[in-house]
Each structure stands twice: as structure tokens, then as C-alpha cells.
Amino acid sequence: MFRVPGIALRGVVALAGIVALAATLPSDVSAQKRMKKSEPTLIYVPTPQNVVDKMLEVAKVTKDDYVFDLGSGDGRIPITAAARYGARGFGVDINPKLIAEARRNAKIAGVSDRVEFRQQDLFKTSVRDATVVGLYLFVWANEKLRPRLISELRPGSRIVAHDFPIGDDWKPDLEEDIENRTVYLWYVPAQVAGRWEISGGPPGLSVLLQQRFQMIEGTASVNGRSVPLTNARLRGDAIEFTVAFDGEKPMLFRGRVNGGKIEPEAPVGAMTGWSAVRTSPATVPAVIRSRG
Ligand SMILES: C[S@@+](CC[C@H](N)C(=O)[O-])C[C@H]1O[C@@H](n2cnc3c(N)ncnc32)[C@H](O)[C@@H]1O
């Protein structure tokens, strides 16, 4: 049963509609098992409300977010995001009955002004405006969506999935179990592969970064000396790495990636007064190329 906790849903008729829909569906558990085994069709199985709540919680949804659900069913993910957090929401589904259902549910929850549902193919839906994308689809569908998610979403946007990851090679940033379900979270990484010249630090310092999704590693060079970076991390557009030449004080660089530039963020202990410019980017976006 779809209920946004703490929010009274009015309208017995709509509620009865949801009950009727649920009655035509296999139980969640058996449907899940079939979905995981071999069923290739993206059938309608709703995410239990407590799992929806967990998805939005791990994605840290706020009123500033625009939450998309690709294959939105009865609309519970965008509706809950709007009702609980004041976010805007958008859902697409191929099934016109579910779109009608979702619109009714949005009305009942009092969020029709902030949530929109459209009958359209999720594989042809732009996610450019989303800051959070919800997925409860098979792995094959998530993988098919992946190039679009990576190329269209802004760095730092979150993708939150119920039970099915986005392929084996893009490890989630967070994974939480809730009552035999799994919630996965990914931050869309900035594309940072390439050579970066750092000014404002030791003269002539450059850094060469390799990237595989959010995993980065690299080398720092200055005056012909090179060392591997230590503690290199990327989350969305937030990057940090430490440069430690033998016998010298380690230098922690922490900053934000903005296209071909990195601007410093300098909490205690980090370098100040530097910036970086990418001088030779990877020709193909590294996070996409890293599939092969
Ligand atoms: C497993 S359900 C998830 C429903 C909802 N997101 C939730 O978590 O409660 C998958 C949904 O994808 C929809 N769907 C399947 N193929 C689609 C397509 N090509 N375009 C849009 N929606 C599709 C189905 O109608 C179904 O509602």
C-alpha cells in the first residue's frame, strides 16, 4: 500500500484503486525472485514504502532536488520526495494506467504542483535536469541507461537504485540493506582523467590522473621527479589527493572540479592558494571508456 509516512492521503477511491492494482500483482517477494532470475521484461513491481524512504534518505534529498524516477509506476518515489522533502519530482512510465494512477496519487498527496508524470519511454528520457535519479529496473536496463546517466547528469548528482546495480564494474558509493532489499547509491563523478598543471604550489608541479568511474589514481611530477599520488579520492566534483615526495612534508590538495579547472577548498591541513588547469584531457570521457 502506498502511503507517505506522516502525510495523510485523502481519498478512499484512489486508495481503493491502489489496492485493486496491488491485488493484480504477484507478491513483492515472488516477483523479485522472478525478476532476478530470468524475466527480461520490466514488469511493474512497486518499491515498498520503507525502501523508498531509505532511497531518498541515502540520496540526502532536499527541497533543492529534482528527483526523477525512470519507470515510475504509481509515482511513489517522486511523490514521496516532494511530500517529505519539498523536492520537485518527475516520473516516466510506459504504462498509461500507471501514469494516471501516479497523477491521482500526486493530487491526493497535495504535490501536483511540484511533480509531473509523463507516459514515455524511459530509454529516451533526458535526465539532464535531474539531481537525483531513482531506478528500480533490471541490471540490463540500468546498464543501458548508464552512458546517458554519466554524460547527462551533472557531477555530484545522485543515482539511487533498488535491488539492481548498474553493472558490476561501477561500484556503488554506498550500499545499504533494508529487510532483504538493497539500496545502492552512486555519485556521478566529474571527469578528471588527464594531465593537470598546478599553479600556486611547488613550481612546475603537474599531476596525471587516471579514472575509472569514481576511482582515481595518478602521479605527481616536478622537475623530473615523480611520485604516485596517495589518498586520491573523487566524489562528484569534490577531489582530493596527497603529494608526498621523499623527505618532504606531504601536501594535501583538496578542491572542486569545474570543467577543465580545479579550484581549491582548504580545510585545516590542506594546501591553499593553488589552482589546477587540465592541459591534456582524455579524448574520450574516461568514465565511459572505462567500461571496456
Ligand atoms: C519495477 S517497476 C518500478 C516502479 C517504481 N519505480 C517503484 O520503484 O515503485 C518498473 C516500471 O518500469 C515501467 N517500464 C517498463 N519499461 C518501460 C519503458 N520502456 N519506459 C518507461 N517505463 C517502463 C513499468 O511499467 C514499471 O512501472
The ligand as an SDF file (V2000), in Angstrom:
LIG
                    3D

 27 29  0  0  0  0  0  0  0  0999 V2000
    9.8580   -2.4470  -11.2050 C   0  0  0  0  0  0  0  0  0  0  0  0
    8.7220   -1.1850  -11.6790 S   0  0  0  0  0  0  0  0  0  0  0  0
    9.2760    0.1660  -10.6560 C   0  0  0  0  0  0  0  0  0  0  0  0
    8.1570    1.1260  -10.2680 C   0  0  0  0  0  0  0  0  0  0  0  0
    8.5960    2.2790   -9.3940 C   0  0  0  0  0  0  0  0  0  0  0  0
    9.8020    2.9260   -9.9080 N   0  0  0  0  0  0  0  0  0  0  0  0
    8.8560    1.8180   -7.9850 C   0  0  0  0  0  0  0  0  0  0  0  0
   10.0490    1.6810   -7.6360 O   0  0  0  0  0  0  0  0  0  0  0  0
    7.9060    1.6090   -7.2390 O   0  0  0  0  0  0  0  0  0  0  0  0
    9.3130   -0.7740  -13.3020 C   0  0  0  0  0  0  0  0  0  0  0  0
    8.4220    0.1750  -14.0620 C   0  0  0  0  0  0  0  0  0  0  0  0
    9.0230    0.4590  -15.3120 O   0  0  0  0  0  0  0  0  0  0  0  0
    7.9840    0.6250  -16.2580 C   0  0  0  0  0  0  0  0  0  0  0  0
    8.5790    0.4520  -17.5940 N   0  0  0  0  0  0  0  0  0  0  0  0
    8.9630   -0.7030  -18.2100 C   0  0  0  0  0  0  0  0  0  0  0  0
    9.5110   -0.4410  -19.4040 N   0  0  0  0  0  0  0  0  0  0  0  0
    9.4620    0.9010  -19.5870 C   0  0  0  0  0  0  0  0  0  0  0  0
    9.8980    1.7860  -20.6160 C   0  0  0  0  0  0  0  0  0  0  0  0
   10.4900    1.3440  -21.7240 N   0  0  0  0  0  0  0  0  0  0  0  0
    9.6960    3.1070  -20.4360 N   0  0  0  0  0  0  0  0  0  0  0  0
    9.1010    3.5830  -19.3270 C   0  0  0  0  0  0  0  0  0  0  0  0
    8.6720    2.7920  -18.3170 N   0  0  0  0  0  0  0  0  0  0  0  0
    8.8670    1.4730  -18.4190 C   0  0  0  0  0  0  0  0  0  0  0  0
    6.9740   -0.4120  -15.8720 C   0  0  0  0  0  0  0  0  0  0  0  0
    5.6750   -0.0920  -16.4010 O   0  0  0  0  0  0  0  0  0  0  0  0
    7.0420   -0.3570  -14.3470 C   0  0  0  0  0  0  0  0  0  0  0  0
    6.0950    0.5340  -13.8430 O   0  0  0  0  0  0  0  0  0  0  0  0
  1  2  1  0
  2  3  1  0
  2 10  1  0
  3  4  1  0
  4  5  1  0
  5  6  1  0
  5  7  1  0
  7  8  2  0
  7  9  1  0
 10 11  1  0
 11 12  1  0
 11 26  1  0
 12 13  1  0
 13 14  1  0
 13 24  1  0
 14 15  1  0
 14 23  1  0
 15 16  2  0
 16 17  1  0
 17 18  1  0
 17 23  2  0
 18 19  1  0
 18 20  2  0
 20 21  1  0
 21 22  2  0
 22 23  1  0
 24 25  1  0
 24 26  1  0
 26 27  1  0
M  CHG  2   2   1   9  -1
M  END
$$$$
